[in-house]
C-alpha cells in the first residue's frame, strides 16, 4: 500500500493510451459483471488528511495492548521485556529490507547475521544444526514431523495431547494429504500419559512430538519417554520454550532428534499475534532433509572468513522432486531480531530472564493458592505458567480484571471443557512485585 500516489488524471490517460484501454474499468474486464461492485463503496465522503488521521487514531485507540495493560496471559505468546537496542538495530534498512538472498554469497551481511542466529540457537537447544525461515511454532512442528516421516520411511506420528491446541490443529491440516497418520497420546493429570504412549508406539511410528514445558506450563518427564521412543527406533521431537532452556536440561541433553518452537519470546513484540518466528534445530544426520536454509562458514581465496548458503532445499532452488518443503516466506528479520536479543543478553542475561520468570511465577502461584479460594489444577513442576481452578467463570473473572487494567489468564475451558473453570496464568520477568501483588489482591476480591 502506497502512502501517496502522485499520478495526475493526465498520467492515468497516458498509461491507458499505451495499453490501448479507455478507462481503468477496462482493466477488470476479466471479472464477470455480476461479481463487480456497483456504485460507490460504503465509505465516508472525502476527508482532509487531518480528519482521516483523527478517525483512524480513534479506531486504533479502541485496541488495548500490553503497553497499557498488565499482562498475565500466555498460552503461546508472552510479554517478555524487549531491550531498546533491538528496535534501534532492526530498524536499519540493511536488515528490514533483507529477503531471500538469491545471489547469496554477495549478501555477506545477511548470511553472517543468519549464521550467528543459527549458532546461538544450536547453543541454546544443545543441537548440532539449526535452520532459518519457519513461520511459527505450529508450522515448524508440522515441518518437523514430516521430516521424521521422510527420514524413517514410516507413516505414523504420535503427538501428546499436552501440546498446544494450535500446533495440533496445524498438524491435522498439514498431514491430511501427506499420507501420514496422526494419533494423539492421552493427557493424564496435566502431562503425557506414558502408559498410553507405550500402547501406541508401533513399528510404523516415525516420531513422537512432546512439548517442553507443555501447554499447561508443566515440565514433562521427557527422559522417561525418550527411552521408550528410541527403543522403538522412532525419533523424539520436542517443541520448546527457548526462554526455559537456560535453566532446564536442553533438548540435546535429553537426546532429542528434532527441536522446534516459537521464537516470539526472543525479542519479538506480541503484535496482536504476528509476525512471529518459528525455529528448528536437529542432529547433523538430519541436516540434508531439513526445510528452509542453512548458512555455513568457510574461508575465501584470500583466507578471510566468509559465509555461504550451504543448503537451500526448497523447489525454487533445486529440482522440484528433491525439495524438502515449499515453506518459503523469509523470516530473516525475525531471526536477526532473535539473534540481537540473545547477543545483547548473553548467557548470564538469558539465565536471569529464565530465573526471574520461574521465581515470579512460583511466587504468584503460592500467593494465589494460599487462601484456598483458588486451587491448583495439578500439583506438577512448572516453569512460568500454571493452571488454577477458579470459583466462578474464567471469562467473568477476566472481564473484572480487564476493568482494572489487567489481562487475565487463558480460559482452559476453551480447549477442554472437562477441566472446568480453570485459568492458565503466565508470569514473566516483565512483571514487577507490585503488579503481581495487585493482581493477587484483585483476584482475591473477585
Order of alpha helices (4+ residues) and beta strands (2+ residues): alpha-alpha-beta-alpha-alpha-alpha-beta-alpha-beta-alpha-beta-beta-beta-alpha-beta-alpha-beta-beta-beta-beta-beta-alpha-beta-beta-alpha-beta-beta-beta-alpha
